[in-house]
């Protein structure tokens, strides 16, 4: 089975990486990710929450990594 993760990205796209991660957590993961955790996710992959969202959305590998980190978050795991 193949899942097109780019089809699950919010439209219109948020302007920053932090906003994109928060939006995916809300819309796909059904949880609110704390701002500190968003910063940690960004740091783990070498980006800043204030970077343009296109840093993530321009590469399928980055999109997959973002979804994986959102789904691994403890708040998502407890649902």
VOBA-1610 file (N, C-alpha, C; in pm, whole numbers, padded with zeros to 5 digits, always signed):
BEGIN
Unk+00084-00117+00000Unk+00000+00000+00000Unk+00089+00124+00000Unk+00052+00219-00076Unk+00125+00345-00085Unk+00034+00458-00039Unk+00090+00546+00041Unk+00016+00663+00089Unk+00083+00788+00034Unk+00008+00872-00032Unk+00060+00998-00084Unk+00053+01101+00028Unk+00164+01116+00100Unk+00166+01208+00214Unk+00150+01353+00172Unk+00198+01387+00054Unk+00182+01526+00011Unk+00034+01563-00005Unk-00049+01464-00033Unk-00193+01490-00043Unk-00255+01522+00093Unk-00185+01487+00201Unk-00234+01512+00336Unk-00186+01645+00392Unk-00103+01717+00316Unk-00056+01847+00361Unk-00170+01947+00357Unk-00171+02041+00452Unk-00279+02140+00455Unk-00274+02234+00335Unk-00392+02274+00292Unk-00401+02375+00186Unk-00491+02487+00236Unk-00454+02609+00222Unk-00325+02653+00171Unk-00214+02618+00270Unk-00094+02607+00219Unk+00020+02570+00302Unk+00054+02682+00400Unk+00077+02646+00526Unk+00125+02747+00622Unk+00257+02806+00573Unk+00293+02921+00623Unk+00412+02989+00571Unk+00543+02940+00633Unk+00540+02885+00754Unk+00664+02843+00819Unk+00662+02694+00852Unk+00780+02640+00876Unk+00792+02498+00913Unk+00718+02471+01043Unk+00731+02560+01140Unk+00663+02541+01268Unk+00512+02537+01252Unk+00458+02627+01172Unk+00314+02629+01147Unk+00269+02505+01071Unk+00353+02458+00979Unk+00320+02337+00903Unk+00314+02215+00994Unk+00413+02201+01080Unk+00415+02086+01173Unk+00295+02092+01267Unk+00265+02210+01320Unk+00149+02224+01408Unk+00020+02190+01335Unk+00008+02233+01212Unk-00112+02207+01133Unk-00129+02058+01103Unk-00020+01991+01069Unk-00026+01846+01042Unk-00061+01771+01171Unk-00003+01812+01283Unk-00036+01747+01410Unk-00186+01760+01439Unk-00241+01879+01414Unk-00384+01902+01439Unk-00472+01825+01340Unk-00442+01840+01212Unk-00534+01787+01110Unk-00520+01638+01085Unk-00400+01585+01094Unk-00379+01442+01068Unk-00364+01363+01197Unk-00291+01420+01293Unk-00268+01350+01419Unk-00376+01372+01523Unk-00460+01472+01502Unk-00568+01505+01595Unk-00519+01539+01736Unk-00409+01614+01742Unk-00361+01662+01872Unk-00289+01795+01853Unk-00278+01870+01961Unk-00206+01997+01960Unk-00064+01971+02008Unk+00034+01992+01921Unk+00174+01974+01958Unk+00223+02103+02024Unk+00280+02092+02145Unk+00333+02211+02212Unk+00443+02278+02130Unk+00452+02409+02142Unk+00551+02487+02068Unk+00693+02439+02094Unk+00724+02405+02218Unk+00859+02356+02251Unk+00889+02227+02176Unk+00790+02142+02161Unk+00810+02016+02090Unk+00828+02039+01940Unk+00757+02137+01887Unk+00774+02172+01746Unk+00918+02218+01723Unk+00970+02298+01814Unk+01109+02345+01804Unk+01206+02229+01810Unk+01178+02130+01895Unk+01265+02013+01905Unk+01261+01928+01779Unk+01143+01913+01721Unk+01131+01838+01595Unk+01212+01909+01487Unk+01199+02039+01480Unk+01275+02116+01380Unk+01426+02100+01403Unk+01469+02113+01528Unk+01612+02100+01558Unk+01664+01962+01522Unk+01583+01859+01541Unk+01625+01722+01512Unk+01656+01701+01364Unk+01590+01777+01279Unk+01613+01762+01135Unk+01693+01879+01076Unk+01744+01967+01164Unk+01832+02073+01119Unk+01766+02191+01052Unk+01642+02219+01092Unk+01573+02337+01039Unk+01525+02422+01155Unk+01477+02539+01123Unk+01421+02629+01224Unk+01270+02637+01206Unk+01196+02651+01316Unk+01051+02667+01303Unk+01012+02787+01217Unk+01101+02884+01207Unk+01069+03004+01129Unk+01111+02993+00982Unk+01175+02882+00944Unk+01209+02860+00803Unk+01082+02849+00720Unk+01094+02879+00593Unk+00979+02867+00503Unk+00933+02722+00497Unk+00803+02701+00494Unk+00746+02565+00489Unk+00797+02487+00368Unk+00838+02557+00265Unk+00888+02490+00146Unk+01015+02410+00172Unk+01084+02440+00283Unk+01201+02360+00321Unk+01157+02215+00341Unk+01037+02195+00394Unk+00983+02060+00414Unk+00910+02013+00289Unk+00821+02095+00236Unk+00731+02049+00130Unk+00798+02029-00005Unk+00916+02084-00024Unk+00983+02073-00154Unk+01047+01937-00179Unk+01062+01856-00074Unk+01125+01725-00090Unk+01038+01617-00027Unk+01001+01514-00102Unk+00920+01405-00047Unk+00982+01340+00078Unk+01114+01330+00082Unk+01179+01270+00199Unk+01156+01355+00324Unk+01158+01486+00308Unk+01133+01575+00422Unk+00988+01565+00469Unk+00896+01551+00374Unk+00754+01536+00409Unk+00736+01406+00488Unk+00795+01299+00442Unk+00785+01169+00511Unk+00843+01177+00651Unk+00958+01241+00663Unk+01022+01255+00794Unk+00934+01336+00889Unk+00875+01443+00840Unk+00789+01525+00925Unk+00670+01443+00976Unk+00603+01371+00885Unk+00489+01289+00927Unk+00533+01184+01029Unk+00646+01121+01005Unk+00696+01020+01098Unk+00719+01077+01237Unk+00779+01196+01244Unk+00804+01258+01374Unk+00675+01301+01442Unk+00578+01347+01365Unk+00448+01383+01423Unk+00381+01258+01481Unk+00381+01149+01406Unk+00316+01027+01453Unk+00390+00961+01570Unk+00519+00990+01586Unk+00595+00935+01697Unk+00580+01017+01826Unk+00519+01133+01816Unk+00507+01220+01932Unk+00424+01150+02041Unk+00466+01162+02167Unk+00393+01096+02276Unk+00245+01131+02284Unk+00207+01254+02252Unk+00065+01290+02256Unk-00015+01214+02152Unk+00045+01186+02039Unk-00024+01107+01935Unk-00030+00960+01979Unk+00074+00911+02040Unk+00079+00771+02081Unk-00022+00739+02190Unk-00058+00838+02272Unk-00153+00814+02383Unk-00298+00812+02340Unk-00327+00855+02216Unk-00467+00863+02176Unk-00532+00730+02168
//
